[in-house]
């Protein structure tokens, strides 16, 4: 269930002991969005089903490099944030539920001594996700394959506004409020002592939210 934007805003305002007329001054929605962005970057993808996207792309003949979705490419697919997995059609057949292709192994230049092209095979394809604007697949197809790539990723969440709810699960509501309160307390040095108190509160709550080994 998404997090209601009004509840988020009103609880931050209550913590700050200000009314809605000062909402913009204390950047309440900006700070709620910063909290949301942090969680989108840090939570395991299993906690982010609401912002998970499944995108199919055509494989180009002799093409190894493909751009990440940026909101314009690929029929305005949502903006890429974090990689989950990539499946590749290595037999010339479009990816479907009945023909899912092969899951790619992530190329790691620290572990793999040679270029990615030395590793990918029809039975054991690879993907290099280390480029800022693109990913690289191996092996490369000699012909075009419609829907030959299936990219599963975490997209950038829609910004919270006075009319748009947070897309994240409601169980993260309390932490987002604590974090936004901490940040808003620092605007124009409003209440630095209160900010420190809320910093401690949100850090303690965060321990129960984030995985010990980092995001997956």
C-alpha positions in Angstrom: 0.0 0.0 0.0 1.4 3.4 -0.9 2.1 6.1 1.7 -0.4 8.9 1.8 1.3 12.3 1.0 -1.0 14.2 3.4 -0.1 12.0 6.3 3.6 12.3 5.5 3.4 16.1 5.3 1.1 16.7 8.3 3.2 14.5 10.6 6.4 16.4 9.6 4.7 19.7 10.2 3.5 18.5 13.6 7.0 17.5 14.6 8.3 20.9 13.5 5.5 22.6 15.3 4.7 24.8 12.2 1.6 25.1 10.1 1.1 24.5 6.4 1.9 28.1 5.5 5.6 27.3 6.2 5.6 24.0 4.4 7.6 25.4 1.4 10.0 27.4 3.6 11.0 24.2 5.4 11.2 22.2 2.2 9.0 19.4 3.6 8.3 17.7 0.3 11.9 18.1 -0.8 13.1 16.3 2.3 10.4 13.6 2.0 11.6 13.0 -1.5 15.2 12.8 -0.3 14.1 10.1 2.2 12.3 8.2 -0.6 15.3 8.4 -2.9 17.5 7.0 -0.2 15.3 4.0 0.3 15.0 3.4 -3.4 18.8 3.3 -3.5 19.3 1.2 -0.4 16.5 -1.3 0.1 16.7 -4.8 -1.3 14.8 -5.0 -4.5 12.3 -7.4 -2.9 11.1 -4.5 -0.8 10.6 -2.3 -3.8 8.0 -4.2 -5.9 6.0 -1.1 -6.4 8.9 0.6 -8.4 10.2 -2.5 -10.2 10.0 -2.4 -13.9 10.2 -5.1 -16.6 11.3 -4.0 -20.0 11.8 -5.9 -23.2 14.2 -4.6 -25.8 15.1 -5.6 -29.3 18.6 -7.0 -29.9 20.3 -5.3 -32.7 22.5 -7.2 -35.2 26.1 -7.2 -34.1 25.2 -4.7 -31.3 26.7 -5.2 -27.9 26.0 -1.9 -26.2 22.5 -0.7 -25.1 21.5 2.5 -23.2 19.8 2.4 -19.8 16.1 3.6 -19.9 16.0 7.4 -19.3 12.3 8.2 -19.6 12.6 8.9 -23.3 14.2 5.8 -24.9 12.3 2.6 -25.4 8.8 4.2 -25.7 9.3 6.4 -22.6 10.1 3.5 -20.3 10.6 4.7 -16.6 14.0 6.0 -15.7 16.5 3.3 -14.7 17.7 3.4 -11.1 19.1 0.0 -10.1 19.8 -3.2 -11.9 18.1 -6.5 -10.8 18.6 -8.9 -13.7 18.9 -9.3 -17.4 17.7 -12.2 -19.6 19.0 -12.7 -23.1 17.5 -14.6 -26.1 20.5 -16.6 -27.4 18.6 -18.9 -29.7 17.1 -16.2 -32.0 13.6 -16.6 -30.4 11.8 -13.6 -28.8 11.6 -13.7 -25.0 8.2 -14.8 -23.7 6.9 -16.6 -20.6 7.3 -19.9 -22.6 10.7 -19.0 -23.9 12.4 -16.9 -21.1 15.9 -16.9 -22.6 19.0 -17.3 -20.5 19.8 -15.2 -17.3 23.0 -13.3 -17.7 25.9 -13.5 -15.3 27.2 -10.1 -14.2 30.6 -9.3 -15.6 33.1 -8.1 -12.9 36.4 -6.6 -14.1 37.9 -7.4 -10.7 37.2 -11.1 -11.1 37.4 -11.6 -14.8 40.8 -11.1 -16.4 39.6 -10.7 -20.0 37.1 -8.5 -21.8 33.4 -9.5 -21.5 33.5 -10.8 -25.2 35.8 -13.6 -24.0 33.2 -15.0 -21.6 29.7 -14.8 -23.0 28.3 -17.9 -24.7 24.9 -19.0 -25.9 24.5 -21.2 -22.9 26.2 -18.8 -20.4 25.6 -15.1 -21.4 27.2 -12.2 -19.6 26.2 -8.6 -19.0 28.4 -5.7 -18.0 26.4 -3.1 -16.0 29.3 -0.9 -15.0 28.9 1.7 -17.7 27.2 5.0 -16.6 24.9 5.3 -19.6 24.9 1.8 -21.0 25.2 -2.0 -20.5 27.1 -4.5 -22.6 25.9 -8.0 -23.5 27.9 -11.0 -24.6 27.5 -12.9 -26.9 26.4 -10.6 -29.7 23.8 -11.7 -32.1 24.5 -11.6 -35.8 20.8 -10.7 -36.5 18.1 -8.6 -35.0 15.9 -10.3 -32.4 12.6 -8.7 -31.5 12.2 -8.6 -27.7 15.5 -10.4 -27.4 16.4 -8.7 -24.1 14.4 -8.6 -20.9 15.7 -6.0 -18.4 14.3 -6.1 -14.9 15.2 -3.0 -12.8 14.3 -0.6 -10.1 13.0 2.7 -11.6 13.2 6.2 -10.2 10.1 6.7 -8.0 7.6 9.4 -8.8 8.2 12.5 -6.7 5.9 13.1 -3.7 3.9 16.3 -3.9 0.7 17.7 -2.4 -1.2 15.6 -4.9 1.0 12.6 -5.3 1.5 9.8 -2.8 4.8 8.0 -2.1 4.9 4.8 -4.1 6.9 3.0 -1.4 5.3 0.5 1.0 3.5 2.1 4.0 5.8 0.3 6.5 8.5 2.9 5.6 6.3 5.8 6.5 7.7 6.3 10.0 11.3 6.4 9.0 10.6 8.9 6.1 8.8 11.2 8.5 11.7 11.1 11.0 14.3 11.7 8.2 12.3 14.6 6.7 11.9 16.2 10.1 15.6 15.9 10.8 16.4 17.7 7.6 13.7 20.4 7.9 14.9 21.3 11.4 18.2 22.5 9.8 16.6 24.9 7.4 17.8 28.4 8.5 19.2 26.7 11.6 15.6 26.4 12.9 16.1 23.8 15.6 19.5 22.1 15.3 19.1 20.4 18.7 15.8 18.8 17.6 17.5 17.8 14.3 20.1 15.9 16.2 17.4 14.2 18.3 15.5 13.1 15.1 18.8 12.0 13.5 19.3 9.5 16.3 15.7 8.3 16.1 15.8 7.8 12.3 19.2 6.0 12.5 17.9 3.6 15.1 14.8 2.9 13.0 16.9 2.5 9.9 18.8 -0.4 11.6 15.6 -2.4 11.4 14.9 -1.5 7.8 18.1 -1.9 5.9 19.7 -5.3 5.4 23.0 -6.0 7.2 24.8 -6.8 4.0 23.6 -3.9 2.0 21.1 -3.8 -0.9 20.5 -6.7 -3.2 
